[in-house]
Amino acid sequence: MGLDDPKERTYYWSYTNLAVQGKLVLGNKEYQVSGKAWFDKQGGTYTLTSRWTNWEWFSLRFFDGEEVMLFSFPQDNYRDGTYIEKSGSYSRLNDYTITPLGFTEAGGKKFSCGWKVEMRNIKEGQYTIIPKMNGQLNLFTLSCWPMYRTGTVRS
């Protein structure tokens, strides 16, 4: 994915539903944990500080075991995603719209914060996503880009 320039391309893959167990150490306390994990890998020759390669990403994980992963490049209206059924079969999902509900600013740049998502023929089709925290950003050499956002899904 990315721009027409081969030097600005990136690849991306995920394992979205991994069973995990182990220990978590916080301070001097140790906790045994188990549950589900999501593992992403992205790479390529793209320039992280270029506004044309900045993206917004989030996922919806439903109680029935189905999942949706969406990402967009808001500066040029490109969007893509994946719909994963409970069986594990998946299909590309790019017939959806994202409408920002608000914005946050950092480093003189604007980033969306909260979204209305409409997916045709997927689940109930319309969701409002409210971030747990406003403006989770990573600052890098005076440039900013949205990082993974978590939120509450309300239908």
N, CA, C and O of each residue as an XYZ file, in Angstrom:
620
protein
N       0.846     -1.166      0.000
C       0.000      0.000      0.000
C       0.891      1.228      0.000
O       2.068      1.145      0.351
N       0.345      2.349     -0.386
C       1.117      3.573     -0.377
C       1.008      4.339     -1.667
O       0.078      4.147     -2.452
N       1.955      5.194     -1.871
C       1.963      6.069     -3.037
C       2.456      5.332     -4.273
O       2.945      4.206     -4.184
N       2.323      5.977     -5.425
C       2.804      5.381     -6.672
C       4.324      5.232     -6.679
O       4.858      4.372     -7.378
N       5.008      6.047     -5.921
C       6.465      6.000     -5.837
C       6.898      4.733     -5.090
O       6.546      4.581     -3.920
N       7.647      3.818     -5.720
C       8.065      2.584     -5.048
C       8.857      2.820     -3.754
O       8.911      1.942     -2.893
N       9.469      4.002     -3.617
C      10.208      4.310     -2.389
C       9.273      4.662     -1.239
O       9.718      4.765     -0.096
N       7.985      4.848     -1.521
C       7.006      5.220     -0.497
C       5.938      4.132     -0.322
O       4.769      4.436     -0.085
N       6.342      2.887     -0.438
C       5.420      1.759     -0.290
C       5.640      1.084      1.062
O       6.727      1.149      1.636
N       4.601      0.443      1.551
C       4.673     -0.256      2.817
C       3.866     -1.544      2.721
O       2.925     -1.640      1.933
N       4.238     -2.528      3.523
C       3.437     -3.736      3.643
C       2.956     -3.836      5.086
O       3.533     -3.240      5.995
N       1.899     -4.597      5.270
C       1.293     -4.686      6.577
C       0.583     -6.022      6.693
O      -0.164     -6.411      5.795
N       0.813     -6.732      7.800
C       0.054     -7.955      8.061
C      -0.184     -8.099      9.551
O       0.552     -7.552     10.372
N      -1.244     -8.859      9.888
C      -1.659     -9.008     11.283
C      -2.042    -10.444     11.586
O      -2.566    -11.162     10.735
N      -1.769    -10.843     12.810
C      -2.389    -12.022     13.415
C      -3.301    -11.444     14.484
O      -2.828    -10.925     15.496
N      -4.600    -11.530     14.266
C      -5.534    -10.752     15.079
C      -6.137    -11.502     16.256
O      -6.784    -10.877     17.096
N      -5.957    -12.780     16.351
C      -6.687    -13.532     17.352
C      -5.805    -14.619     17.960
O      -6.127    -15.803     17.868
N      -4.710    -14.227     18.572
C      -3.761    -15.172     19.151
C      -4.111    -15.463     20.608
O      -4.387    -14.544     21.379
N      -4.100    -16.733     20.980
C      -4.272    -17.103     22.389
C      -2.944    -16.858     23.096
O      -1.896    -17.285     22.611
N      -2.982    -16.178     24.232
C      -1.759    -15.890     24.969
C      -1.933    -16.235     26.444
O      -3.038    -16.206     26.987
N      -0.817    -16.560     27.069
C      -0.786    -16.709     28.519
C       0.638    -16.449     28.975
O       1.590    -16.666     28.225
N       0.777    -15.986     30.201
C       2.100    -15.680     30.717
C       1.995    -14.861     31.976
O       1.014    -14.948     32.715
N       3.028    -14.057     32.215
C       3.000    -13.213     33.396
C       3.247    -11.766     33.001
O       3.950    -11.466     32.036
N       2.649    -10.896     33.773
C       2.788     -9.456     33.592
C       3.386     -8.916     34.875
O       2.872     -9.185     35.961
N       4.460     -8.160     34.765
C       5.108     -7.588     35.933
C       4.877     -6.082     35.921
O       5.280     -5.387     34.988
N       4.228     -5.591     36.965
C       3.995     -4.159     37.142
C       4.609     -3.755     38.471
O       4.200     -4.220     39.535
N       5.597     -2.882     38.385
C       6.325     -2.533     39.610
C       7.019     -3.779     40.119
O       7.798     -4.400     39.395
N       6.742     -4.147     41.353
C       7.343     -5.372     41.893
C       6.298     -6.481     42.061
O       6.545     -7.458     42.769
N       5.134     -6.338     41.415
C       4.083     -7.355     41.481
C       4.024     -8.137     40.184
O       4.199     -7.592     39.094
N       3.771     -9.429     40.331
C       3.677    -10.317     39.177
C       2.252    -10.865     39.086
O       1.676    -11.291     40.087
N       1.692    -10.847     37.875
C       0.331    -11.321     37.652
C       0.339    -12.375     36.550
O       0.995    -12.196     35.524
N      -0.382    -13.467     36.757
C      -0.584    -14.464     35.707
C      -1.730    -13.968     34.826
O      -2.781    -13.580     35.336
N      -1.533    -13.979     33.522
C      -2.540    -13.465     32.608
C      -2.796    -14.472     31.487
O      -1.933    -15.285     31.158
N      -3.979    -14.406     30.917
C      -4.309    -15.164     29.713
C      -5.376    -14.388     28.962
O      -6.099    -13.580     29.546
N      -5.467    -14.636     27.681
C      -6.459    -13.920     26.888
C      -6.129    -13.967     25.414
O      -5.549    -14.934     24.921
N      -6.508    -12.905     24.714
C      -6.283    -12.797     23.281
C      -5.318    -11.655     22.996
O      -5.300    -10.652     23.710
N      -4.517    -11.815     21.948
C      -3.555    -10.779     21.566
C      -3.676    -10.496     20.078
O      -4.197    -11.304     19.310
N      -3.186     -9.341     19.696
C      -3.160     -8.890     18.302
C      -1.713     -8.554     17.991
O      -1.096     -7.766     18.708
N      -1.161     -9.135     16.935
C       0.222     -8.879     16.547
C       0.241     -8.281     15.142
O      -0.319     -8.862     14.212
N       0.880     -7.129     14.988
C       1.014     -6.453     13.696
C       2.471     -6.413     13.275
O       3.379     -6.417     14.106
N       2.671     -6.375     11.977
C       4.001     -6.159     11.417
C       3.851     -5.226     10.231
O       3.050     -5.481      9.332
N       4.611     -4.158     10.226
C       4.603     -3.240      9.101
C       6.038     -2.898      8.759
O       6.891     -2.794      9.640
N       6.293     -2.726      7.495
C       7.632     -2.365      7.061
C       7.573     -1.773      5.670
O       6.500     -1.627      5.086
N       8.715     -1.440      5.158
C       8.781     -0.880      3.819
C       9.759      0.271      3.766
O      10.536      0.501      4.693
N       9.701      0.977      2.677
C      10.658      2.055      2.424
C      10.029      3.434      2.550
O      10.622      4.424      2.121
N       8.838      3.511      3.131
C       8.116      4.771      3.219
C       8.770      5.732      4.218
O       9.500      5.310      5.115
N       8.499      7.021      4.050
C       9.020      8.062      4.920
C       7.993      8.347      6.010
O       6.916      8.869      5.722
N       8.312      8.012      7.251
C       7.361      8.182      8.348
C       6.940      9.628      8.570
O       5.819      9.884      9.008
N       7.813     10.562      8.277
C       7.510     11.963      8.561
C       6.781     12.674      7.421
O       6.459     13.856      7.540
N       6.521     11.982      6.336
C       5.792     12.594      5.226
C       4.298     12.569      5.509
O       3.766     11.523      5.882
N       3.610     13.686      5.343
C       2.164     13.718      5.587
C       1.424     12.792      4.639
O       0.313     12.369      4.958
N       1.989     12.461      3.492
C       1.319     11.608      2.513
C       1.362     10.137      2.912
O       0.611      9.331      2.363
N       2.220      9.775      3.849
C       2.273      8.376      4.293
C       1.714      8.202      5.699
O       1.874      7.129      6.282
N       1.071      9.207      6.258
C       0.468      9.124      7.589
C      -0.921      8.514      7.488
O      -1.689      8.854      6.588
N      -1.245      7.617      8.405
C      -2.512      6.919      8.367
C      -3.184      6.924      9.728
O      -2.574      7.252     10.746
N      -4.458      6.549      9.717
C      -5.227      6.333     10.942
C      -5.736      4.890     10.895
O      -6.185      4.417      9.850
N      -5.663      4.206     12.018
C      -5.954      2.773     12.067
C      -6.781      2.462     13.297
O      -6.560      3.052     14.354
N      -7.720      1.557     13.181
C      -8.404      1.005     14.342
C      -9.083     -0.299     13.964
O      -9.227     -0.627     12.786
N      -9.503     -1.044     14.998
C     -10.175     -2.311     14.764
C     -11.421     -2.403     15.624
O     -11.531     -1.764     16.671
N     -12.351     -3.213     15.155
C     -13.564     -3.526     15.901
C     -13.531     -5.040     16.148
O     -13.396     -5.826     15.210
N     -13.653     -5.430     17.394
C     -13.663     -6.858     17.749
C     -15.003     -7.124     18.420
O     -15.287     -6.595     19.494
N     -15.825     -7.950     17.777
C     -17.182     -8.181     18.223
C     -17.260     -9.383     19.164
O     -16.427    -10.287     19.096
N     -18.252     -9.388     20.029
C     -18.428    -10.464     20.989
C     -18.699    -11.815     20.334
O     -18.469    -12.852     20.955
N     -19.182    -11.824     19.098
C     -19.452    -13.100     18.418
C     -18.203    -13.680     17.747
O     -18.294    -14.690     17.049
N     -17.027    -13.048     17.952
C     -15.774    -13.560     17.409
C     -15.381    -12.969     16.070
O     -14.304    -13.280     15.563
N     -16.216    -12.128     15.479
C     -15.855    -11.512     14.211
C     -15.068    -10.219     14.465
O     -15.160     -9.618     15.535
N     -14.301     -9.811     13.463
C     -13.412     -8.658     13.620
C     -13.390     -7.824     12.348
O     -13.600     -8.335     11.248
N     -13.138     -6.551     12.514
C     -12.952     -5.631     11.393
C     -11.717     -4.792     11.697
O     -11.581     -4.269     12.803
N     -10.819     -4.660     10.729
C      -9.657     -3.794     10.843
C      -9.776     -2.769      9.723
O      -9.961     -3.135      8.562
N      -9.670     -1.490     10.065
C      -9.807     -0.413      9.091
C      -8.619      0.534      9.188
O      -8.113      0.798     10.279
N      -8.181      1.039      8.053
C      -7.184      2.106      8.069
C      -7.454      3.032      6.901
O      -8.010      2.634      5.877
N      -7.049      4.266      7.080
C      -7.248      5.240      6.012
C      -6.082      6.208      5.982
O      -5.405      6.445      6.982
N      -5.876      6.754      4.804
C      -4.938      7.849      4.596
C      -5.814      9.069      4.341
O      -6.159      9.347      3.193
N      -6.180      9.807      5.396
C      -7.178     10.876      5.245
C      -6.767     12.005      4.316
O      -7.633     12.713      3.803
N      -5.480     12.196      4.084
C      -5.041     13.303      3.237
C      -5.349     13.058      1.761
O      -5.327     14.001      0.970
N      -5.639     11.801      1.370
C      -6.007     11.577     -0.039
C      -7.239     10.672     -0.186
O      -7.505     10.159     -1.272
N      -7.992     10.476      0.912
C      -9.234      9.707      0.921
C      -9.070      8.232      0.597
O     -10.056      7.577      0.258
N      -7.854      7.679      0.689
C      -7.663      6.243      0.490
C      -8.063      5.513      1.766
O      -7.719      5.945      2.866
N      -8.793      4.401      1.619
C      -9.163      3.592      2.775
C      -9.180      2.126      2.368
O      -9.410      1.783      1.209
N      -8.929      1.275      3.353
C      -8.907     -0.162      3.108
C      -9.154     -0.866      4.427
O      -9.180     -0.222      5.476
N      -9.335     -2.168      4.391
C      -9.564     -2.903      5.617
C      -9.795     -4.377      5.366
O      -9.723     -4.857      4.235
N     -10.073     -5.081      6.449
C     -10.310     -6.523      6.398
C     -11.470     -6.869      7.322
O     -11.554     -6.369      8.443
N     -12.360     -7.729      6.841
C     -13.448     -8.280      7.638
C     -13.117     -9.743      7.891
O     -12.918    -10.505      6.945
N     -13.056    -10.149      9.170
C     -12.695    -11.521      9.531
C     -13.901    -12.173     10.197
O     -14.375    -11.717     11.238
N     -14.388    -13.243      9.583
C     -15.525    -13.966     10.131
C     -15.092    -14.854     11.292
O     -13.902    -15.112     11.470
N     -16.042    -15.311     12.068
C     -15.765    -16.174     13.224
C     -14.988    -17.420     12.805
O     -14.149    -17.907     13.563
N     -15.255    -17.938     11.615
C     -14.582    -19.143     11.107
C     -13.109    -18.900     10.796
O     -12.345    -19.849     10.624
N     -12.710    -17.631     10.725
C     -11.337    -17.282     10.363
C     -11.206    -16.863      8.913
O     -10.177    -16.310      8.525
N     -12.229    -17.116      8.098
C     -12.145    -16.654      6.711
C     -12.249    -15.129      6.708
O     -12.863    -14.530      7.591
N     -11.648    -14.531      5.716
C     -11.580    -13.071      5.688
C     -11.824    -12.556      4.281
O     -11.703    -13.289      3.300
N     -12.169    -11.290      4.208
C     -12.346    -10.633      2.924
C     -11.915     -9.180      3.053
O     -11.961     -8.591      4.133
N     -11.506     -8.631      1.948
C     -11.098     -7.229      1.901
C     -12.325     -6.362      2.122
O     -13.418     -6.680      1.651
N     -12.139     -5.282      2.831
C     -13.245     -4.383      3.157
C     -12.812     -2.960      2.831
O     -12.044     -2.355      3.578
N     -13.299     -2.431      1.730
C     -13.011     -1.029      1.424
C     -14.267     -0.258      1.032
O     -14.179      0.873      0.555
N     -15.442     -0.869      1.233
C     -16.705     -0.191      0.984
C     -17.255      0.320      2.316
O     -18.227     -0.220      2.845
N     -16.632      1.354      2.845
C     -17.063      1.957      4.097
C     -16.712      3.435      4.090
O     -15.907      3.891      3.278
N     -17.320      4.173      4.996
C     -16.989      5.583      5.156
C     -16.640      5.850      6.614
O     -17.190      5.233      7.526
N     -15.724      6.775      6.811
C     -15.332      7.229      8.145
C     -15.580      8.731      8.189
O     -15.081      9.480      7.349
N     -16.351      9.157      9.170
C     -16.603     10.584      9.366
C     -16.031     10.997     10.712
O     -16.505     10.519     11.743
N     -15.026     11.871     10.739
C     -14.464     12.315     12.026
C     -15.518     13.065     12.839
O     -16.302     13.845     12.298
N     -15.518     12.813     14.146
C     -16.435     13.499     15.055
C     -15.789     14.702     15.722
O     -16.484     15.572     16.247
N     -14.481     14.756     15.705
C     -13.752     15.859     16.316
C     -12.298     15.788     15.900
O     -11.888     14.891     15.164
N     -11.529     16.742     16.380
C     -10.111     16.807     16.021
C      -9.286     17.203     17.227
O      -9.778     17.860     18.145
N      -8.022     16.795     17.217
C      -7.049     17.226     18.206
C      -5.856     17.784     17.435
O      -5.646     17.427     16.276
N      -5.083     18.648     18.064
C      -3.941     19.253     17.385
C      -2.659     18.968     18.137
O      -2.642     18.887     19.365
N      -1.594     18.819     17.384
C      -0.255     18.644     17.963
C       0.759     19.059     16.908
O       0.604     18.734     15.731
N       1.774     19.761     17.317
C       2.818     20.172     16.389
C       2.287     21.001     15.230
O       2.871     20.996     14.147
N       1.173     21.720     15.448
C       0.597     22.536     14.400
C      -0.194     21.750     13.364
O      -0.566     22.301     12.329
N      -0.463     20.446     13.631
C      -1.213     19.625     12.683
C      -2.473     19.097     13.352
O      -2.526     18.956     14.573
N      -3.484     18.807     12.542
C      -4.779     18.321     13.019
C      -4.912     16.830     12.778
O      -4.509     16.325     11.730
N      -5.484     16.114     13.763
C      -5.743     14.689     13.636
C      -7.159     14.406     14.111
O      -7.617     15.004     15.085
N      -7.854     13.506     13.437
C      -9.222     13.192     13.839
C      -9.225     12.441     15.161
O      -8.272     11.743     15.507
N     -10.322     12.607     15.886
C     -10.435     12.028     17.223
C     -11.907     11.699     17.465
O     -12.693     12.578     17.817
N     -12.273     10.445     17.278
C     -13.652     10.007     17.339
C     -14.207      9.910     15.924
O     -13.968     10.788     15.095
N     -14.957      8.828     15.648
C     -15.402      8.597     14.282
C     -16.786      7.970     14.238
O     -17.191      7.253     15.153
N     -17.490      8.250     13.174
C     -18.692      7.517     12.812
C     -18.282      6.635     11.634
O     -17.790      7.135     10.622
N     -18.485      5.326     11.767
C     -18.092      4.375     10.729
C     -19.350      3.725     10.162
O     -20.200      3.235     10.906
N     -19.454      3.728      8.855
C     -20.562      3.060      8.181
C     -19.989      2.017      7.226
O     -19.212      2.334      6.326
N     -20.393      0.755      7.447
C     -19.934     -0.371      6.619
C     -21.165     -1.009      5.980
O     -22.065     -1.471      6.681
N     -21.201     -1.032      4.679
C     -22.333     -1.633      3.987
C     -22.285     -3.152      4.087
O     -21.264     -3.767      3.779
N     -23.381     -3.753      4.515
C     -23.545     -5.210      4.583
C     -22.595     -5.910      5.553
O     -22.348     -7.107      5.404
N     -22.061     -5.201      6.534
C     -21.211     -5.806      7.567
C     -21.835     -5.514      8.919
O     -22.043     -4.353      9.271
N     -22.131     -6.550      9.674
C     -22.705     -6.421     11.016
C     -23.908     -5.472     10.975
O     -24.709     -5.536     10.043
N     -24.041     -4.601     11.966
C     -25.164     -3.666     11.991
C     -24.956     -2.496     11.037
O     -25.895     -1.755     10.743
N     -23.733     -2.330     10.558
C     -23.478     -1.339      9.529
C     -23.043      0.042      9.970
O     -22.368      0.737      9.210
N     -23.410      0.471     11.187
C     -23.055      1.835     11.596
C     -22.618      1.837     13.056
O     -23.300      1.280     13.917
N     -21.468      2.470     13.332
C     -20.902      2.511     14.676
C     -20.322      3.885     14.965
O     -19.854      4.585     14.067
N     -20.363      4.252     16.234
C     -19.693      5.452     16.708
C     -18.548      5.004     17.593
O     -18.746      4.217     18.519
N     -17.357      5.498     17.317
C     -16.164      5.094     18.054
C     -15.656      6.297     18.840
O     -15.316      7.335     18.272
N     -15.613      6.133     20.153
C     -15.186      7.188     21.066
C     -13.840      6.785     21.661
O     -13.773      5.766     22.349
N     -12.765      7.539     21.427
C     -11.455      7.186     21.985
C     -11.451      7.217     23.514
O     -12.170      8.003     24.131
N     -10.636      6.355     24.112
C     -10.471      6.371     25.567
C      -9.706      7.601     26.014
O      -9.914      8.109     27.116
N      -8.815      8.080     25.149
C      -8.083      9.292     25.476
C      -7.995     10.165     24.232
O      -7.889      9.666     23.111
N      -8.039     11.441     24.442
C      -8.031     12.389     23.346
C      -6.599     12.671     22.899
O      -5.771     13.115     23.695
N      -6.311     12.413     21.627
C      -5.041     12.834     21.057
C      -3.850     11.964     21.381
O      -2.796     12.493     21.734
N      -3.970     10.649     21.277
C      -2.819      9.773     21.480
C      -1.928      9.877     20.250
O      -2.258      9.342     19.191
N      -0.809     10.559     20.390
C       0.070     10.843     19.262
C       1.506     10.489     19.599
O       1.884     10.386     20.766
N       2.296     10.306     18.553
C       3.717     10.073     18.709
C       4.431     11.198     17.963
O       4.238     11.370     16.759
N       5.246     11.954     18.671
C       5.962     13.063     18.055
C       7.330     12.591     17.606
O       8.059     11.966     18.377
N       7.683     12.887     16.362
C       8.940     12.424     15.789
C       9.503     13.536     14.922
O       8.877     13.925     13.936
N      10.630     14.035     15.260
C      11.315     15.113     14.534
C      10.357     16.205     14.070
O      10.312     16.549     12.890
N       9.598     16.739     15.012
C       8.665     17.833     14.783
C       7.486     17.460     13.896
O       6.723     18.342     13.504
N       7.314     16.197     13.571
C       6.139     15.761     12.825
C       5.301     14.874     13.727
O       5.810     14.289     14.683
N       4.027     14.777     13.424
C       3.116     13.976     14.223
C       2.344     13.041     13.317
O       2.122     13.344     12.145
N       1.941     11.921     13.851
C       1.030     11.050     13.129
C       0.213     10.276     14.136
O       0.686      9.983     15.234
N      -1.020      9.939     13.767
C      -1.867      9.182     14.689
C      -1.290      7.785     14.912
O      -0.760      7.164     13.991
N      -1.399      7.319     16.111
C      -0.996      5.955     16.440
C      -2.253      5.150     16.694
O      -3.362      5.665     16.550
N      -2.094      3.912     17.066
C      -3.221      3.034     17.342
C      -4.117      3.666     18.381
O      -3.646      4.136     19.416
N      -5.389      3.677     18.112
C      -6.355      4.255     19.033
C      -7.293      3.164     19.505
O      -7.737      2.327     18.718
N      -7.587      3.176     20.766
C      -8.579      2.258     21.282
C      -9.802      3.047     21.663
O      -9.701      4.222     22.014
N     -10.939      2.430     21.602
C     -12.151      3.164     21.921
C     -13.296      2.250     22.271
O     -13.168      1.026     22.259
N     -14.392      2.851     22.576
C     -15.614      2.140     22.901
C     -16.485      2.099     21.657
O     -16.711      3.128     21.020
N     -16.969      0.924     21.313
C     -17.840      0.784     20.160
C     -19.270      0.832     20.644
O     -19.668      0.071     21.526
N     -20.030      1.724     20.066
C     -21.457      1.819     20.407
C     -22.250      1.717     19.116
O     -21.977      2.443     18.159
N     -23.223      0.828     19.081
C     -24.035      0.712     17.852
C     -25.343      1.434     18.029
O     -26.165      1.455     17.114
